[in-house]
Amino acid sequence: MAEAENRTFELKVGIFIAIGILIFFIIVFSIGDVYLVRKGYHINAIFNFASGITEGAPVRLAGVNVGQVDKIELFFDEKDKRTRVRLLAWINDEEIRIETDSVALINTLGLLGEKYLEIFPGKKRGDFLAGGDDILGHDPIPTERLTEKLDQVADSTNVVMGRLRDGEGTIGKLLVEEKIYNDLETLVDDIKRNPWKLLHKPRGRDK
């Protein structure tokens, strides 16, 4: 009798432990985005510059989240004889179709947000990427280059403003020479008061 009760107790404990383990795995899979079977496919986005994107970054198609970047690796392109970056992008639904002429680029959420892979759909209807296919990415402009360009624009603006202040050029003379400014102001005021002068043709000029 006691032996039967012990077996029943052990069976209940075993069932309780099994249920607990099952619940634990369900929680881990749901929180960690872990799937026993993933229905989708990978594509390779090829760039010359990765702009700081990291593994796990979102992948968007036409602005909609469709997957994530599973792996980032450097490789040597034998065709172009240069080092490039390959982003292994997971598309989480095998029903999602991406045209072969689609454009990929690395974008940023806001000004200082996280990096993500954005794919803009192409126009080749019926011609889609298959698992393992490559898509060429448009390289982002490094922040250092943008800063350099802004510095060049600022320097050019300072040079132009300096020349205007020194009275160089026609506009500069208008700004610094009071006589030219006054004459121009008088001419404009005269035309406002006598607009017929614009249509008047002096005698002797008709041919």
C-alpha positions as CSV (number, residue, x, y, z in Angstrom):
1,M,0.0,0.0,0.0
2,A,2.8,2.4,1.0
3,E,4.7,1.4,-2.2
4,A,1.7,2.3,-4.4
5,E,1.3,5.6,-2.6
6,N,5.0,6.4,-3.2
7,R,4.7,5.6,-6.9
8,T,1.7,7.9,-7.2
9,F,3.5,10.7,-5.4
10,E,6.6,10.3,-7.6
11,L,4.3,10.3,-10.7
12,K,2.7,13.6,-9.6
13,V,6.0,15.2,-8.9
14,G,7.3,14.1,-12.3
15,I,4.3,15.6,-14.1
16,F,4.6,18.8,-12.1
17,I,8.3,19.1,-13.0
18,A,7.6,18.4,-16.7
19,I,4.9,21.1,-16.8
20,G,7.3,23.5,-15.1
21,I,10.0,22.8,-17.7
22,L,7.6,23.2,-20.5
23,I,6.4,26.6,-19.2
24,F,10.0,27.7,-18.7
25,F,10.9,26.9,-22.3
26,I,7.8,28.7,-23.6
27,I,8.8,31.8,-21.6
28,V,12.4,31.7,-22.8
29,F,11.4,31.3,-26.5
30,S,8.8,34.1,-26.4
31,I,11.1,36.6,-24.6
32,G,14.3,35.8,-26.5
33,D,12.8,35.5,-30.0
34,V,13.9,31.9,-30.2
35,Y,12.0,29.7,-32.6
36,L,12.1,25.9,-32.9
37,V,11.3,26.2,-36.6
38,R,11.8,29.4,-38.5
39,K,10.0,29.8,-41.7
40,G,11.8,32.3,-43.8
41,Y,15.1,32.7,-45.8
42,H,18.4,34.6,-45.8
43,I,19.7,37.2,-48.3
44,N,23.1,38.9,-48.4
45,A,23.3,42.7,-48.4
46,I,26.7,43.7,-49.7
47,F,28.3,47.1,-48.7
48,N,31.6,48.8,-48.8
49,F,31.0,50.5,-45.5
50,A,28.8,49.2,-42.7
51,S,28.4,52.5,-40.8
52,G,28.4,50.8,-37.4
53,I,25.4,48.5,-37.8
54,T,25.4,45.5,-35.5
55,E,24.1,41.9,-35.5
56,G,20.5,41.7,-34.4
57,A,19.6,45.0,-36.1
58,P,16.1,45.2,-37.6
59,V,15.5,44.6,-41.3
60,R,12.8,46.6,-42.9
61,L,11.1,46.3,-46.2
62,A,9.2,49.4,-47.4
63,G,9.3,50.6,-43.8
64,V,7.9,47.4,-42.3
65,N,9.9,45.1,-39.9
66,V,10.5,41.8,-41.7
67,G,13.5,40.3,-40.0
68,Q,16.9,41.0,-38.5
69,V,20.6,41.0,-39.3
70,D,21.9,37.6,-38.2
71,K,25.5,38.0,-39.1
72,I,28.0,40.6,-40.3
73,E,31.3,39.6,-41.9
74,L,34.2,41.0,-43.9
75,F,35.2,39.3,-47.2
76,F,37.5,40.0,-50.1
77,D,35.7,40.5,-53.3
78,E,37.9,38.8,-55.9
79,K,36.0,40.5,-58.8
80,D,36.6,44.1,-57.7
81,K,39.8,43.3,-55.7
82,R,38.6,45.0,-52.5
83,T,37.4,44.2,-49.0
84,R,33.6,44.4,-48.5
85,V,31.0,43.8,-45.8
86,R,28.3,41.1,-46.0
87,L,25.2,41.4,-43.9
88,L,23.3,38.2,-43.6
89,A,19.7,39.3,-43.4
90,W,17.0,37.0,-42.1
91,I,13.5,37.5,-43.7
92,N,11.1,36.0,-41.2
93,D,8.3,35.0,-43.7
94,E,8.9,32.9,-46.7
95,E,5.8,34.5,-48.3
96,I,7.6,37.9,-48.4
97,R,9.0,38.6,-51.9
98,I,11.8,41.1,-52.6
99,E,12.4,42.2,-56.2
100,T,15.9,41.6,-57.6
101,D,16.4,45.3,-58.3
102,S,15.5,46.4,-54.8
103,V,17.8,48.8,-53.1
104,A,19.3,48.3,-49.6
105,L,20.8,50.9,-47.4
106,I,21.8,51.3,-43.8
107,N,19.6,53.8,-42.0
108,T,19.3,55.3,-38.6
109,L,16.2,55.6,-36.4
110,G,16.1,59.4,-35.7
111,L,19.4,61.4,-35.5
112,L,21.0,59.2,-32.8
113,G,18.9,56.0,-32.9
114,E,20.0,52.5,-33.7
115,K,21.1,51.4,-37.1
116,Y,18.9,49.1,-39.2
117,L,18.9,47.7,-42.7
118,E,16.3,49.3,-45.0
119,I,15.2,47.7,-48.2
120,F,13.3,49.7,-50.8
121,P,11.2,47.5,-53.2
122,G,12.2,47.4,-56.8
123,K,10.1,47.3,-59.9
124,K,10.9,44.0,-61.5
125,R,7.6,42.2,-60.9
126,G,7.9,38.5,-60.9
127,D,11.7,38.5,-60.5
128,F,12.4,37.9,-56.8
129,L,15.4,37.2,-54.7
130,A,15.8,33.6,-53.5
131,G,17.4,32.4,-50.3
132,G,21.1,33.1,-50.4
133,D,21.0,35.7,-53.1
134,D,22.9,38.9,-52.9
135,I,21.6,42.5,-53.0
136,L,23.9,45.4,-53.5
137,G,23.6,48.1,-50.9
138,H,24.0,51.9,-51.3
139,D,26.9,52.9,-49.0
140,P,26.0,55.4,-46.3
141,I,28.1,58.6,-46.1
142,P,30.4,58.5,-43.1
143,T,29.8,61.2,-40.5
144,E,33.4,62.4,-40.9
145,R,32.8,63.2,-44.5
146,L,29.5,65.1,-43.8
147,T,31.4,67.1,-41.1
148,E,34.2,67.8,-43.6
149,K,31.7,69.0,-46.3
150,L,29.9,71.2,-43.7
151,D,33.3,72.7,-42.8
152,Q,34.1,73.4,-46.5
153,V,30.7,75.1,-47.0
154,A,31.2,77.2,-43.9
155,D,34.7,78.3,-45.1
156,S,33.3,79.2,-48.5
157,T,30.5,81.2,-46.9
158,N,33.0,83.1,-44.8
159,V,35.1,83.9,-47.8
160,V,32.0,85.2,-49.7
161,M,30.8,87.3,-46.8
162,G,34.3,88.7,-46.4
163,R,34.4,89.8,-50.0
164,L,30.9,91.4,-49.7
165,R,32.1,93.3,-46.6
166,D,35.1,94.5,-48.5
167,G,32.9,95.8,-51.4
168,E,34.2,93.3,-54.0
169,G,31.9,92.6,-56.9
170,T,28.7,94.3,-57.9
171,I,26.7,93.2,-54.9
172,G,29.5,94.1,-52.6
173,K,29.7,97.6,-54.0
174,L,25.9,98.0,-53.6
175,L,26.3,97.1,-50.0
176,V,29.2,99.3,-49.1
177,E,29.1,102.3,-51.5
178,E,26.4,104.7,-50.3
179,K,26.2,106.7,-53.6
180,I,25.4,103.6,-55.7
181,Y,22.8,102.5,-53.2
182,N,21.2,106.0,-53.1
183,D,21.2,106.3,-56.9
184,L,19.5,102.9,-57.2
185,E,17.0,103.8,-54.6
186,T,16.2,107.0,-56.4
187,L,15.7,105.2,-59.7
188,V,13.4,102.6,-58.2
189,D,11.4,105.4,-56.5
190,D,11.1,107.3,-59.8
191,I,9.8,104.2,-61.6
192,K,7.2,103.6,-58.9
193,R,5.9,107.1,-59.3
194,N,6.2,107.1,-63.2
195,P,5.8,103.5,-64.4
196,W,5.0,104.8,-67.9
197,K,8.8,105.5,-68.3
198,L,9.3,101.7,-68.6
199,L,7.2,101.7,-71.8
200,H,8.5,105.0,-73.2
201,K,10.9,104.6,-76.1
202,P,13.2,107.7,-76.8
203,R,13.0,109.2,-80.3
204,G,15.7,108.4,-82.7
205,R,16.0,104.7,-81.6
206,D,13.3,103.4,-84.0
207,K,14.8,101.8,-87.1
